[in-house]
Amino acid sequence: MVRRAREMASAAGDSSVDPGIKEMNETWKGAIACLGVALLFLMTIGVLYWQVVDKPHTNWVLRGQVSGLAWDRRSLSFSLMSLSQDKTFAHIDARHLPNRGVTLLNNLCWFNTTRFCYIWDGVAELQVSLDTANQSVAECYRVEWTPLHCKVALKDCFSMANVSWYGGGSMQFQYWPLNNANINSQPFIISDLHDTPMGYGSVLERYFLGSTVCFSAPLEHRLPLWTSHRVADTALRLEHNLKMLSRKLKHYRLGEGVMDLCEQSTLLLSAEGQGTLQLQNAYRGLRQLRLSITLSPFTTIDSRHFQTTLQEGREHLWLRLPSTANGSQGPLLMKWRGRFAVKLNISDEEAQGWFIEQVRSLQRRVDVNYITLEVGVGSPYLWQAQHHSCRLCGDEYINQFALLAQKLGNATIISAATRAAHLPMFVRMVPRQSDWSYAGLKGLIPSVLHYSLLGYSFFIPDAIGGSLTNGFLADEELFIRWLQVVTFLPVMSFSTPPWVFGETWIVNVTRSYIHRHQAFVVPLLLKYAAEWSSLGHPVFRPLWWISPSDPSTFIINDEFLIGDEVLVAPVTEPGKVHRDIYLPGNGYQWKDVNTAQVFDGGTLLEEYPVALADVAVFIRQKSQDLPFTESQQATPHA
C-alpha cells in the first residue's frame, strides 16, 4: 500500500509539470483569440471606412461599349459618362422629387440589360434606354419621364453655362447656338409661324446637342425654282404667267427653270374644262419650264372631290368628331386658305390610297416634275377630332403625312417634318423677312446648320430676298448677298427675278451664280449625299465639326462647311465689303478660290476683302502641294 501510494505520489509529482504546460498553451490561445478580435475590429473599421469614405460613389445602371449611365449616391443624380469615368457627358438631376436617401437603386427593368426603370411613387417614372442598333457609329440614350398624377408637370432643364446648345425646333429668329434664343414655355410641336411667330417652325426634332459631346438618298439635279408674286385666279392668267417666265428665262439666258405653282394655281391646272385643257397644252409647248405643283390634305366643301365622297358614303376619308350615342358625326369642318374645308383622315388606309390616286391622276394628265405637299399646321379645330384618341396627338399627323409623301417618290417637297429625317424628300424652310435681321438674311445660315444637324440636309430655302414682303424686293445689295448664300444650298429659289432691278450687271451676276451652283455645288452635294446615306453625317456642317476641341468654332454662325472640304463665308451685313473669317482645323490649309491664296487652319482673317459681286469660298488643301482648282474639286469621287 505504501509502495503503491509512493508510486502514485511519484506519478503525481511527475505530472506536476503538465499543468504548467497546459496553462501556457491556453495563454497562447487567448493571445491568438485577442489577435483575431483585433483583426476583426480592424476589418470592421475598414469596411465602415470603405462604406463611408473610400467606397466608389458611382453604381453603373446601364453599360454600353464605351459609355454608360451611373448613379451617384452622393449627389443622388445620374451621370452619362465613359466607362473609364474620365469623361462625363451629361447629368440627370431629379430635382423637386421625393428624396428617398438610398444609395443603390432598384432597377424595375432588371431583366432588360439595355433599359433602366425607376419610379418615385405617385409622382413620376423614369426610363433610360440604350439604343444598341448603331453602337458601332454612336451610342444613343433615350430618356423618358412619365407623370403618375394628373397634377404633376414634368420639365426638362438644360444648363447653358459653358456649353453651346444646338437642335430642337426651327424658329423665325434662328440663332446659332441656341443659348441666345428667348423661347417661351409652350408645347414642343410644329406651329404656323404666321399665326404663332414665337412658336416652332417647319422642322422639329426631340434632339439637342451640347458642345461637350464629342464626335469621333441620292440628290437629284435641281434647277432654280421660280414663283410668281401674283397668284393667278383664272386659267388664262396662269397661262400668261407661264409664257412670260419662259420668255424671260430665254431672253436673259438664265437656262431652264422650275415654275413652282401654289395650291390655288395647281387647282386651276387640275380642273376640268376647255380653259384648263388649253392651259395644259400651252404648258407642254414651253421648253424652258418644268413644273412643280402644290397639294394639301385639305379639300374645300364645295369641291367636286368632297361632294363625290359624300355621295359614295365615304365620309370616313375625312377627319371627324368623335361618335355620339345617336351615331357617328359628319366630317370636321375647318378653315383653310380662308375657305371652309375638310382634312384628310391620315390614319385611314383607304383615305391614303384615295389621296395618292388623286396625285397620280394629275401627274398623268400634266407633265409634273415635282410635288410640294403643304401639310397645314396649327389648326385649332384639329384638336376637337384628336382629344378622344392619341393616334394623331401632337405632331403625329405631320409625321404620318411625311410617310404618305414618301410613297410619291424622291421628287417630293414637304412643308413640315418631324421624325422624318430618314425619308428621301426635301423639306421647305420657313419663310423669311426681307431684311438683314435674324428673321431675314442673318438667320439663313443658322437655319441651314440647324436643319442639317437634325438630319434634314436636303431642304428648299426660302426665296432669295425673303418671301415675307409685298411685291418685289427693292434692295439690290440684299438680293446679291442672299443670292450668294443660296448658291451653295441644295436649291436656288427666286420670287424676285433679277431683271426687275433694271440693271444688266445684276442679271449677269445671277447668271454666273446659277452656273456656279450647277457646275460646282451640285456635284459636291451628290458626293456628300452618299456619305449622309451611309454614315448619317450632315452635308452642311458647322465649323466645330472638324475642330471639336476649338471653343471659338462653337459660336460662329455666319460660316458653314460643305462636307469637310469647302468653307463658305458670305457677307450678311449691309454695306460691308470686308468681314472677319475664321479658318478651322489646326494642321489644315485652306485656299481662297477667288485669289488662290493659301492660309493655315486655326487662323482668323480680320477684315478680309469680299467685294459685292464676290463670296468668300475656301477649299481645304490636299496633303500633296498640288494645283487645286474649283473645277477639279467639283468632280465627285466614284
ChimeraX attribute file (.defattr): number of C-alpha atoms within 10 A of each C-alpha:
attribute: neighborCount
match mode: 1-to-1
recipient: residues
	/A:1	6
	/A:2	7
	/A:3	8
	/A:4	9
	/A:5	10
	/A:6	12
	/A:7	12
	/A:8	12
	/A:9	12
	/A:10	12
	/A:11	11
	/A:12	11
	/A:13	12
	/A:14	10
	/A:15	11
	/A:16	11
	/A:17	10
	/A:18	10
	/A:19	10
	/A:20	10
	/A:21	10
	/A:22	10
	/A:23	10
	/A:24	11
	/A:25	12
	/A:26	11
	/A:27	11
	/A:28	11
	/A:29	11
	/A:30	12
	/A:31	12
	/A:32	12
	/A:33	12
	/A:34	12
	/A:35	12
	/A:36	12
	/A:37	12
	/A:38	12
	/A:39	12
	/A:40	12
	/A:41	12
	/A:42	12
	/A:43	12
	/A:44	12
	/A:45	12
	/A:46	14
	/A:47	14
	/A:48	13
	/A:49	12
	/A:50	12
	/A:51	12
	/A:52	11
	/A:53	11
	/A:54	11
	/A:55	11
	/A:56	11
	/A:57	16
	/A:58	19
	/A:59	15
	/A:60	16
	/A:61	21
	/A:62	20
	/A:63	18
	/A:64	18
	/A:65	12
	/A:66	12
	/A:67	19
	/A:68	21
	/A:69	27
	/A:70	22
	/A:71	22
	/A:72	18
	/A:73	17
	/A:74	11
	/A:75	10
	/A:76	20
	/A:77	15
	/A:78	20
	/A:79	20
	/A:80	21
	/A:81	19
	/A:82	18
	/A:83	17
	/A:84	10
	/A:85	13
	/A:86	7
	/A:87	13
	/A:88	17
	/A:89	14
	/A:90	15
	/A:91	17
	/A:92	16
	/A:93	14
	/A:94	13
	/A:95	10
	/A:96	6
	/A:97	11
	/A:98	11
	/A:99	10
	/A:100	8
	/A:101	9
	/A:102	10
	/A:103	14
	/A:104	14
	/A:105	15
	/A:106	12
	/A:107	15
	/A:108	13
	/A:109	13
	/A:110	12
	/A:111	9
	/A:112	12
	/A:113	13
	/A:114	17
	/A:115	21
	/A:116	22
	/A:117	18
	/A:118	15
	/A:119	18
	/A:120	14
	/A:121	11
	/A:122	10
	/A:123	17
	/A:124	18
	/A:125	15
	/A:126	15
	/A:127	17
	/A:128	18
	/A:129	18
	/A:130	20
	/A:131	15
	/A:132	14
	/A:133	10
	/A:134	9
	/A:135	13
	/A:136	8
	/A:137	11
	/A:138	14
	/A:139	16
	/A:140	15
	/A:141	18
	/A:142	11
	/A:143	13
	/A:144	11
	/A:145	14
	/A:146	14
	/A:147	16
	/A:148	15
	/A:149	11
	/A:150	7
	/A:151	8
	/A:152	12
	/A:153	11
	/A:154	11
	/A:155	7
	/A:156	8
	/A:157	8
	/A:158	12
	/A:159	11
	/A:160	12
	/A:161	7
	/A:162	10
	/A:163	17
	/A:164	19
	/A:165	21
	/A:166	21
	/A:167	21
	/A:168	20
	/A:169	23
	/A:170	23
	/A:171	26
	/A:172	23
	/A:173	20
	/A:174	23
	/A:175	25
	/A:176	23
	/A:177	22
	/A:178	20
	/A:179	15
	/A:180	12
	/A:181	12
	/A:182	10
	/A:183	11
	/A:184	8
	/A:185	7
	/A:186	9
	/A:187	10
	/A:188	15
	/A:189	21
	/A:190	25
	/A:191	24
	/A:192	18
	/A:193	18
	/A:194	14
	/A:195	11
	/A:196	12
	/A:197	13
	/A:198	17
	/A:199	23
	/A:200	23
	/A:201	25
	/A:202	27
	/A:203	27
	/A:204	25
	/A:205	20
	/A:206	12
	/A:207	12
	/A:208	14
	/A:209	16
	/A:210	20
	/A:211	18
	/A:212	16
	/A:213	13
	/A:214	11
	/A:215	10
	/A:216	7
	/A:217	16
	/A:218	15
	/A:219	20
	/A:220	12
	/A:221	12
	/A:222	15
	/A:223	20
	/A:224	20
	/A:225	22
	/A:226	22
	/A:227	21
	/A:228	20
	/A:229	13
	/A:230	10
	/A:231	15
	/A:232	19
	/A:233	11
	/A:234	15
	/A:235	22
	/A:236	14
	/A:237	14
	/A:238	23
	/A:239	20
	/A:240	14
	/A:241	17
	/A:242	21
	/A:243	16
	/A:244	11
	/A:245	21
	/A:246	21
	/A:247	14
	/A:248	14
	/A:249	17
	/A:250	13
	/A:251	10
	/A:252	14
	/A:253	12
	/A:254	18
	/A:255	16
	/A:256	16
	/A:257	21
	/A:258	21
	/A:259	26
	/A:260	24
	/A:261	25
	/A:262	18
	/A:263	18
	/A:264	17
	/A:265	19
	/A:266	18
	/A:267	17
	/A:268	19
	/A:269	25
	/A:270	20
	/A:271	14
	/A:272	10
	/A:273	10
	/A:274	10
	/A:275	15
	/A:276	20
	/A:277	17
	/A:278	14
	/A:279	19
	/A:280	18
	/A:281	12
	/A:282	14
	/A:283	22
	/A:284	12
	/A:285	10
	/A:286	14
	/A:287	11
	/A:288	20
	/A:289	23
	/A:290	21
	/A:291	19
	/A:292	23
	/A:293	26
	/A:294	21
	/A:295	21
	/A:296	18
	/A:297	18
	/A:298	21
	/A:299	19
	/A:300	19
	/A:301	16
	/A:302	11
	/A:303	10
	/A:304	11
	/A:305	12
	/A:306	19
	/A:307	13
	/A:308	12
	/A:309	14
	/A:310	14
	/A:311	9
	/A:312	8
	/A:313	9
	/A:314	13
	/A:315	19
	/A:316	18
	/A:317	25
	/A:318	23
	/A:319	23
	/A:320	22
	/A:321	18
	/A:322	16
	/A:323	11
	/A:324	8
	/A:325	5
	/A:326	6
	/A:327	8
	/A:328	12
	/A:329	14
	/A:330	15
	/A:331	21
	/A:332	17
	/A:333	18
	/A:334	18
	/A:335	15
	/A:336	16
	/A:337	11
	/A:338	7
	/A:339	12
	/A:340	14
	/A:341	20
	/A:342	22
	/A:343	23
	/A:344	21
	/A:345	21
	/A:346	23
	/A:347	17
	/A:348	14
	/A:349	11
	/A:350	14
	/A:351	18
	/A:352	18
	/A:353	13
	/A:354	13
	/A:355	19
	/A:356	15
	/A:357	12
	/A:358	13
	/A:359	15
	/A:360	13
	/A:361	12
	/A:362	17
	/A:363	16
	/A:364	9
	/A:365	12
	/A:366	17
	/A:367	14
	/A:368	15
	/A:369	14
	/A:370	20
	/A:371	23
	/A:372	23
	/A:373	21
	/A:374	19
	/A:375	20
	/A:376	19
	/A:377	20
	/A:378	17
	/A:379	13
	/A:380	9
	/A:381	12
	/A:382	20
	/A:383	15
	/A:384	13
	/A:385	17
	/A:386	17
	/A:387	13
	/A:388	13
	/A:389	10
	/A:390	10
	/A:391	13
	/A:392	20
	/A:393	15
	/A:394	15
	/A:395	19
	/A:396	17
	/A:397	21
	/A:398	26
	/A:399	18
	/A:400	19
	/A:401	23
	/A:402	26
	/A:403	15
	/A:404	15
	/A:405	23
	/A:406	18
	/A:407	11
	/A:408	15
	/A:409	12
	/A:410	18
	/A:411	19
	/A:412	22
	/A:413	26
	/A:414	26
	/A:415	24
	/A:416	28
	/A:417	27
	/A:418	22
	/A:419	19
	/A:420	23
	/A:421	20
	/A:422	12
	/A:423	16
	/A:424	21
	/A:425	25
	/A:426	24
	/A:427	26
	/A:428	21
	/A:429	22
	/A:430	23
	/A:431	19
	/A:432	24
	/A:433	19
	/A:434	24
	/A:435	19
	/A:436	18
	/A:437	16
	/A:438	19
	/A:439	19
	/A:440	24
	/A:441	25
	/A:442	21
	/A:443	23
	/A:444	28
	/A:445	26
	/A:446	25
	/A:447	23
	/A:448	23
	/A:449	29
	/A:450	29
	/A:451	27
	/A:452	21
	/A:453	22
	/A:454	25
	/A:455	20
	/A:456	25
	/A:457	27
	/A:458	26
	/A:459	20
	/A:460	21
	/A:461	23
	/A:462	23
	/A:463	24
	/A:464	26
	/A:465	30
	/A:466	27
	/A:467	22
	/A:468	15
	/A:469	13
	/A:470	8
	/A:471	12
	/A:472	18
	/A:473	21
	/A:474	13
	/A:475	12
	/A:476	14
	/A:477	17
	/A:478	24
	/A:479	23
	/A:480	22
	/A:481	23
	/A:482	24
	/A:483	23
	/A:484	28
	/A:485	21
	/A:486	22
	/A:487	24
	/A:488	25
	/A:489	22
	/A:490	27
	/A:491	23
	/A:492	25
	/A:493	26
	/A:494	22
	/A:495	20
	/A:496	22
	/A:497	20
	/A:498	23
	/A:499	16
	/A:500	12
	/A:501	17
	/A:502	9
	/A:503	11
	/A:504	12
	/A:505	13
	/A:506	19
	/A:507	18
	/A:508	16
	/A:509	17
	/A:510	22
	/A:511	16
	/A:512	12
	/A:513	21
	/A:514	22
	/A:515	15
	/A:516	16
	/A:517	23
	/A:518	19
	/A:519	15
	/A:520	20
	/A:521	23
	/A:522	23
	/A:523	19
	/A:524	23
	/A:525	27
	/A:526	21
	/A:527	20
	/A:528	24
	/A:529	22
	/A:530	16
	/A:531	16
	/A:532	20
	/A:533	14
	/A:534	10
	/A:535	10
	/A:536	14
	/A:537	19
	/A:538	25
	/A:539	27
	/A:540	29
	/A:541	23
	/A:542	30
	/A:543	25
	/A:544	21
	/A:545	23
	/A:546	19
	/A:547	18
	/A:548	20
	/A:549	14
	/A:550	15
	/A:551	14
	/A:552	14
	/A:553	21
	/A:554	22
	/A:555	18
	/A:556	17
	/A:557	21
	/A:558	19
	/A:559	23
	/A:560	23
	/A:561	24
	/A:562	20
	/A:563	22
	/A:564	16
	/A:565	15
	/A:566	21
	/A:567	26
	/A:568	19
	/A:569	23
	/A:570	22
	/A:571	28
	/A:572	22
	/A:573	16
	/A:574	11
	/A:575	10
	/A:576	14
	/A:577	16
	/A:578	15
	/A:579	18
	/A:580	12
	/A:581	20
	/A:582	19
	/A:583	23
	/A:584	24
	/A:585	22
	/A:586	13
	/A:587	8
	/A:588	16
	/A:589	20
	/A:590	24
	/A:591	20
	/A:592	17
	/A:593	16
	/A:594	13
	/A:595	10
	/A:596	14
	/A:597	10
	/A:598	15
	/A:599	18
	/A:600	17
	/A:601	17
	/A:602	18
	/A:603	15
	/A:604	14
	/A:605	13
	/A:606	11
	/A:607	12
	/A:608	13
	/A:609	16
	/A:610	17
	/A:611	12
	/A:612	15
	/A:613	15
	/A:614	17
	/A:615	22
	/A:616	21
	/A:617	20
	/A:618	25
	/A:619	23
	/A:620	22
	/A:621	19
	/A:622	13
	/A:623	8
	/A:624	6
	/A:625	7
	/A:626	8
	/A:627	9
	/A:628	15
	/A:629	13
	/A:630	18
	/A:631	10
	/A:632	10
	/A:633	17
	/A:634	16
	/A:635	16
	/A:636	14
	/A:637	10
	/A:638	4
